[in-house]
Amino acid sequence: MEIRRQSDVRLEEIPLLLDEPALATLRLLQERGYTPDDISAAYETLDPVPTTMARQRQAKRRGLDMRVRTEAARILRERGINPEGHEFDRQRLGRSNLIVMKAAIDRHVNATVGRPTRQRHDFSRAELDQIDEAFETILARAIAEVFNGSN
């Protein structure tokens, strides 16, 4: 098949919004001089969807774990220590430096709120806030433990 010329091109507009009240509102905004950028900016500042206290606590708990991992890696990187090395594995358990550092931070997190290990899923919002406020102190204690060998 070979195409030699084109004839009779037709354009058709397909409306994206079929909701008549919404279209009327958009037309009104357009008539009053609002640009799509104005409307988009206003849309972004609308009230966020409320979240439950349980969801907030779960997010804070997940955020704590990520924060501990990130800080453990940062501490090692700042000191030029290989996170996959085994210099800090004094008990010869095959744990990497990153795992040893993270475990030390986790121990001090738990000690801050008086909880034993493996109970992070039970942390209350108040305990998570307490950990957040004391996080710099927790890091300092974990660093002293790992680097001064007091474990």
Secondary structure, 3 states (H helix, E strand, C coil): CCCCCCCCCCCCCCCCCCCHHHHHHHHHHHHCCCCHHHHHHHHHCCCCCCCCHHHHHHHHHHHHHHHHHHHHHHHHHHCCCCCCCCCCCCCCCCCCHHHHHHHHHHHHHHHHHCCCCCCHHHCCHHHHHHHHHCHHHHHHHHHHHHHHCCC
